[in-house]
Amino acid sequence: MDSLFEQHLGTNYVPSFEEERQIRDCLEITSKGVHDIDVKISQLQRQQELLHVKRQKIFDLAEQYRALISPARRLGRDILQEIFVACLPTDRNPYMSASEAPMLLTQICSSWRRIAHSTPRLWAAIHIVLPSVNIREIRSDSFTADRKALVRHKINQRKSGTKQWLRRSGACPLSISIYQSTHQYRNPFH
């Protein structure tokens, strides 16, 4: 947009009252131009957001179709069981952790959960970490009844999880390792 005043932009020029009125007219025109462009940008951004949502829905549908034809769906139960057993750590007993086999395998899908739960070899080894509690802390006034209840609850959860794990091992020989820190700590709930 050309104007009579472009030569004065960025200078110390002081416009007359008449020129100031003309500059205000130019300012009104440019402000409207900025507003019109802002409206168009907002409309385009909204269209872009809608397209992203639409794309994600189509992408998700494509992923579901891909899953339907996945070669893993064609694997027999016995092969999946062997693959699952191969996922177990080889240098130690598995932890009761959702981030490693066998627990991780139970989170993939309901079919894998059923297969994992019914594969005794997956559950024939376990590493149990006993919660450690500072005896001095328990005997102090700062160790509240609520905190004691929480510790007891965690121990009961660990106990329940261990029982369930061992039940799934069926008649397989067991390998169990247990760890508890002994440095000024011990399990107060023997």
SVG drawing of the C-alpha trace seen along z (x, -y; Angstrom):
<svg xmlns="http://www.w3.org/2000/svg" viewBox="-13 -21 36 101">
<polyline fill="none" stroke="black" stroke-width="0.4" points="0.0,0.0 1.7,-3.2 1.0,-6.5 2.3,-10.0 3.9,-9.6 6.1,-6.5 9.1,-8.8 8.6,-10.1 8.3,-6.7 11.2,-6.0 12.2,-9.7 11.7,-12.5 9.3,-14.2 6.4,-16.1 3.2,-16.1 0.9,-19.0 -2.7,-18.8 -4.1,-18.1 -1.4,-15.4 -2.1,-13.9 -5.8,-13.5 -4.6,-11.8 -2.2,-9.6 -5.1,-8.5 -7.1,-7.6 -4.1,-5.5 -3.9,-3.9 -7.6,-3.0 -7.1,-1.3 -4.0,0.6 -5.7,1.6 -8.7,3.0 -6.3,4.8 -4.6,6.4 -7.9,7.4 -9.1,8.9 -5.9,11.0 -6.3,12.0 -9.8,13.3 -8.6,15.2 -5.7,16.7 -8.2,17.8 -10.4,19.4 -7.5,21.2 -6.3,22.4 -9.7,23.7 -9.8,25.5 -6.3,26.9 -7.5,28.1 -10.5,29.8 -8.3,31.4 -5.9,32.7 -8.8,34.3 -10.2,35.8 -6.7,37.1 -6.2,38.6 -9.6,40.5 -8.6,41.8 -5.2,42.8 -6.6,44.6 -9.0,46.5 -6.1,47.5 -4.2,48.7 -7.1,50.9 -7.3,52.3 -3.5,52.9 -4.0,54.7 -6.6,57.0 -4.1,58.3 -1.1,58.4 0.9,61.6 1.0,61.9 -2.7,62.7 -1.9,65.8 0.6,67.2 -0.6,70.2 -1.0,70.3 2.0,72.6 4.3,70.3 3.1,67.2 3.8,69.1 7.4,69.8 7.9,66.2 6.5,65.0 9.0,67.3 11.8,66.0 10.9,62.5 11.8,63.3 15.1,62.0 17.8,64.5 20.3,63.1 17.9,62.9 14.4,63.7 11.7,61.3 10.4,58.6 6.8,58.1 6.8,55.1 4.5,53.9 7.5,52.8 8.9,56.3 7.7,59.8 5.7,61.6 3.5,58.7 4.1,56.5 2.8,59.2 -0.5,59.2 -1.1,55.6 -1.0,55.9 -4.4,57.3 -7.0,59.6 -5.9,62.6 -2.3,62.2 -3.3,61.8 -5.2,65.1 -2.3,66.9 0.2,65.4 -1.9,66.2 -2.2,69.8 1.5,70.3 3.0,71.7 6.6,71.3 6.2,67.5 5.4,67.5 8.0,70.1 10.5,67.5 10.1,64.4 12.3,61.8 10.6,60.3 11.8,57.0 10.5,56.7 9.6,53.1 12.1,51.8 11.1,49.6 13.3,47.7 12.6,49.0 13.6,45.7 11.1,43.9 8.3,46.3 8.9,45.8 9.0,42.0 6.0,39.7 6.3,38.6 5.3,42.1 1.5,41.8 -1.1,44.5 -2.0,43.5 1.6,44.1 1.7,47.5 -1.6,48.5 -0.1,47.5 3.0,49.6 0.9,52.5 -1.3,52.1 1.8,52.2 3.0,55.3 -0.4,57.0 -0.5,56.0 3.0,57.5 1.9,60.7 -1.3,61.0 0.5,60.4 3.2,63.0 0.5,65.6 -1.2,65.0 2.1,65.2 3.0,68.5 -0.5,69.9 0.0,69.3 3.3,71.3 1.2,74.5 3.4,77.5 6.6,75.9 9.8,75.9 10.2,72.5 13.1,70.1 12.5,67.4 14.9,64.7 14.1,62.3 15.8,59.0 15.5,56.7 17.9,53.9 19.4,54.6 21.0,51.2 19.2,49.9 16.0,51.2 13.9,54.3 10.4,55.4 8.4,54.7 5.5,56.9 6.9,60.4"/>
</svg>
